[in-house]
Amino acid sequence: MIGALMLDIAGTELTQEDIELLQAPQVGGVILFARNIQSPQQVRALTDHMRQIRPEILIAVDQEGGRVQRLKQGFTLLPAMGRFGELYQTNAEQALDLAEQCGWLMATEVLAVGIDFSFAPVLDLNDISDVIGDRGFAKNMQDIVPLASAFLKGMKRAGMASTGKHFPGHGSVKADSHVAAAIDSRPYAEIFAKDMQSFIQLMPQLDALMPAHVIYDQVDPNPAGFSEFWIQNILRQELKFDGVLFSDDLSMQAACVAGGADARIQAALKAGCDMGLVCNDRAAQCIALAGMTELPLPNQQRLERMRGKIPNIQIGETLALGAEWQRVRDNITAFRNAN
């Protein structure tokens, strides 16, 4: 059974404490960070070990490209998604082709080392947000939708489930929700017309969504990830989204409005998230876990959709994944290094 807590580990291999935590019924996932990565071979050994301990565990990473890329040593360095938006202005066909190749390449490399999925793509506008910026494909929805759709097509072809973030949109909010309370005071109609359209139009292609740690105070007093209005009324009922809902990291500053780690994960799960993330704070993870013992396990069928098609292959110190991988890697590397 898959639990409702996703946590992280400190190093490049499992400690005894990690092993004991992984065995807790409410632990359902592990997210890897740059500190967990030495080489493709080491990552595959780590993920294989996790599955020996807990076969049903879901393993994730943030491998967006640009400044948010955890797997670097021995992996292809990916461009920021905003680069595709820039190219789209002058050569739409080439931009769409490269975006699809990039989605496939990212997913192929992540799956090869035993990771089920990357939390990607970012569907926020590349607007005023300090933390989003060129993580977003473009500055308007008309460009985001086709580019993200191509990227999603590549991910799916490789065998990876997708997560659109950060619903209903973080790009129009200046504050970085990692370190500050992020508040968006626009009315619902404006958010719907401007920021939500990429999520709505791409919903048929999305397996999961991650709500933003943003308070849309003209709509609901709670951050979207703690809001029954956003999760139940809008996503589940109005938009009929039946995919997985992951909370954003509950250790982020903007999540502190809900209280301690136990209160935060309870708030996220009771609002309707399927899995809550508590990262970079082992004490908070233990507090969250203690606060979940009475909560039911999440929807198993829904979470199973996030399981990646992980190949049964031997991985060396550097990746070597075949002729198509090499061709696409060369294309994406040349594009990233241009200009």
GIKAPE-V920780 format. One record per backbone hydrogen bond with DSSP energy under -0.5 kcal/mol. NH is the residue of the N-H (numbers start at 0). CO is the residue of the C=O. E is the energy in kcal/mol with one decimal. If there is no record, write none. Layout:
BEGIN
nh:NH co:CO e:E
nh:NH co:CO e:E
END
This chain:
BEGIN
nh:2 co:0 e:-0.5
nh:2 co:26 e:-0.8
nh:4 co:25 e:-2.4
nh:5 co:275 e:-3.1
nh:6 co:28 e:-2.1
nh:18 co:14 e:-2.3
nh:19 co:15 e:-2.2
nh:20 co:16 e:-2.2
nh:21 co:17 e:-2.7
nh:22 co:18 e:-0.9
nh:23 co:20 e:-1.8
nh:26 co:23 e:-2.0
nh:27 co:4 e:-2.9
nh:27 co:25 e:-0.6
nh:28 co:4 e:-1.8
nh:29 co:57 e:-2.2
nh:30 co:6 e:-2.6
nh:31 co:59 e:-2.4
nh:35 co:32 e:-2.0
nh:36 co:33 e:-1.8
nh:37 co:35 e:-0.5
nh:37 co:38 e:-0.5
nh:39 co:316 e:-0.7
nh:40 co:315 e:-0.7
nh:42 co:38 e:-2.3
nh:43 co:39 e:-2.3
nh:44 co:40 e:-1.9
nh:45 co:41 e:-2.2
nh:46 co:42 e:-2.7
nh:47 co:43 e:-2.3
nh:48 co:44 e:-2.0
nh:49 co:45 e:-2.2
nh:50 co:46 e:-1.9
nh:51 co:47 e:-1.5
nh:52 co:48 e:-1.8
nh:53 co:49 e:-2.8
nh:56 co:53 e:-2.1
nh:57 co:27 e:-2.2
nh:59 co:29 e:-2.9
nh:60 co:116 e:-1.1
nh:61 co:31 e:-0.6
nh:62 co:60 e:-0.9
nh:63 co:67 e:-1.5
nh:64 co:67 e:-1.9
nh:65 co:77 e:-2.4
nh:67 co:64 e:-1.6
nh:68 co:66 e:-0.6
nh:69 co:61 e:-1.4
nh:71 co:69 e:-0.9
nh:74 co:71 e:-2.4
nh:77 co:75 e:-0.6
nh:81 co:133 e:-2.4
nh:82 co:79 e:-1.7
nh:83 co:80 e:-1.1
nh:84 co:80 e:-1.1
nh:85 co:81 e:-1.8
nh:86 co:82 e:-2.2
nh:87 co:83 e:-2.2
nh:88 co:84 e:-0.7
nh:88 co:85 e:-0.9
nh:89 co:86 e:-1.5
nh:90 co:86 e:-3.2
nh:94 co:90 e:-2.3
nh:95 co:91 e:-2.5
nh:96 co:92 e:-2.0
nh:97 co:93 e:-2.6
nh:98 co:94 e:-2.3
nh:99 co:95 e:-2.1
nh:100 co:96 e:-2.2
nh:101 co:97 e:-2.5
nh:102 co:98 e:-2.2
nh:103 co:99 e:-2.2
nh:104 co:100 e:-2.7
nh:105 co:101 e:-2.8
nh:106 co:102 e:-2.0
nh:107 co:103 e:-2.7
nh:108 co:104 e:-2.3
nh:109 co:105 e:-2.3
nh:110 co:106 e:-2.7
nh:111 co:107 e:-1.7
nh:112 co:108 e:-0.9
nh:112 co:109 e:-0.6
nh:113 co:110 e:-2.1
nh:114 co:109 e:-1.8
nh:115 co:58 e:-1.3
nh:116 co:58 e:-1.5
nh:118 co:60 e:-2.3
nh:119 co:117 e:-1.9
nh:122 co:164 e:-3.3
nh:123 co:164 e:-0.7
nh:125 co:137 e:-2.8
nh:126 co:124 e:-1.7
nh:127 co:170 e:-0.9
nh:128 co:170 e:-1.6
nh:129 co:173 e:-1.7
nh:132 co:128 e:-0.8
nh:134 co:131 e:-2.3
nh:135 co:132 e:-1.9
nh:142 co:139 e:-1.1
nh:143 co:139 e:-2.0
nh:144 co:140 e:-2.2
nh:145 co:141 e:-0.5
nh:146 co:142 e:-1.6
nh:147 co:143 e:-3.2
nh:148 co:144 e:-2.2
nh:149 co:145 e:-1.9
nh:150 co:146 e:-2.2
nh:151 co:147 e:-2.8
nh:152 co:148 e:-2.1
nh:153 co:149 e:-1.9
nh:154 co:150 e:-2.2
nh:155 co:151 e:-2.6
nh:156 co:152 e:-2.1
nh:157 co:153 e:-1.5
nh:158 co:154 e:-1.0
nh:158 co:155 e:-0.7
nh:159 co:154 e:-2.1
nh:162 co:119 e:-3.1
nh:163 co:207 e:-2.5
nh:164 co:120 e:-1.6
nh:165 co:209 e:-0.8
nh:166 co:209 e:-1.4
nh:168 co:165 e:-1.9
nh:172 co:169 e:-1.5
nh:173 co:171 e:-0.5
nh:176 co:174 e:-0.7
nh:178 co:175 e:-1.5
nh:179 co:175 e:-1.5
nh:181 co:212 e:-0.5
nh:182 co:180 e:-0.6
nh:183 co:214 e:-2.9
nh:184 co:182 e:-0.5
nh:189 co:186 e:-0.7
nh:190 co:186 e:-1.8
nh:191 co:187 e:-3.0
nh:192 co:188 e:-2.1
nh:193 co:189 e:-2.3
nh:194 co:190 e:-1.2
nh:195 co:190 e:-2.4
nh:197 co:194 e:-0.6
nh:199 co:195 e:-2.5
nh:200 co:196 e:-2.8
nh:201 co:197 e:-1.6
nh:202 co:198 e:-0.8
nh:202 co:199 e:-0.7
nh:204 co:201 e:-2.2
nh:205 co:201 e:-0.7
nh:205 co:202 e:-1.1
nh:206 co:161 e:-0.7
nh:207 co:161 e:-1.2
nh:208 co:243 e:-2.4
nh:209 co:163 e:-2.2
nh:210 co:245 e:-0.7
nh:211 co:166 e:-3.3
nh:213 co:211 e:-1.3
nh:214 co:181 e:-2.9
nh:215 co:213 e:-0.7
nh:215 co:221 e:-0.5
nh:216 co:183 e:-0.5
nh:216 co:214 e:-1.2
nh:217 co:183 e:-0.6
nh:218 co:215 e:-2.5
nh:219 co:215 e:-2.4
nh:223 co:213 e:-2.0
nh:224 co:211 e:-1.1
nh:225 co:222 e:-2.3
nh:226 co:223 e:-1.2
nh:227 co:225 e:-0.6
nh:230 co:226 e:-2.6
nh:231 co:227 e:-1.8
nh:232 co:227 e:-1.8
nh:233 co:228 e:-2.3
nh:234 co:229 e:-2.4
nh:235 co:230 e:-2.2
nh:236 co:231 e:-2.2
nh:237 co:232 e:-2.2
nh:238 co:233 e:-2.9
nh:240 co:234 e:-2.9
nh:241 co:239 e:-0.5
nh:243 co:206 e:-2.3
nh:245 co:208 e:-2.4
nh:245 co:243 e:-0.5
nh:246 co:274 e:-2.6
nh:249 co:276 e:-3.6
nh:251 co:248 e:-1.5
nh:252 co:177 e:-2.1
nh:253 co:176 e:-2.2
nh:254 co:251 e:-1.7
nh:255 co:252 e:-1.6
nh:257 co:254 e:-1.8
nh:258 co:255 e:-1.9
nh:263 co:259 e:-2.7
nh:264 co:260 e:-2.2
nh:265 co:261 e:-2.0
nh:266 co:262 e:-2.4
nh:267 co:263 e:-2.5
nh:268 co:264 e:-2.5
nh:269 co:265 e:-2.8
nh:270 co:266 e:-1.6
nh:271 co:267 e:-0.9
nh:272 co:267 e:-2.6
nh:273 co:244 e:-2.5
nh:274 co:244 e:-1.6
nh:275 co:3 e:-3.2
nh:276 co:247 e:-0.5
nh:277 co:5 e:-2.5
nh:284 co:280 e:-2.0
nh:285 co:281 e:-2.2
nh:286 co:282 e:-2.1
nh:287 co:283 e:-2.9
nh:288 co:284 e:-2.6
nh:289 co:285 e:-2.2
nh:290 co:286 e:-1.6
nh:291 co:288 e:-1.4
nh:292 co:289 e:-0.6
nh:294 co:291 e:-1.5
nh:299 co:297 e:-0.6
nh:302 co:298 e:-2.0
nh:303 co:299 e:-2.3
nh:304 co:300 e:-0.6
nh:304 co:301 e:-1.2
nh:305 co:302 e:-1.9
nh:306 co:303 e:-1.7
nh:308 co:158 e:-2.1
nh:309 co:307 e:-1.5
nh:310 co:308 e:-0.5
nh:312 co:310 e:-1.5
nh:315 co:317 e:-0.6
nh:318 co:73 e:-0.9
nh:325 co:321 e:-2.1
nh:326 co:322 e:-2.4
nh:327 co:323 e:-2.7
nh:328 co:324 e:-2.8
nh:329 co:325 e:-2.2
nh:330 co:326 e:-2.0
nh:331 co:327 e:-2.8
nh:332 co:328 e:-2.5
nh:333 co:329 e:-2.3
nh:334 co:330 e:-2.2
nh:335 co:331 e:-2.8
nh:336 co:332 e:-2.2
nh:337 co:333 e:-1.0
nh:337 co:334 e:-0.5
END
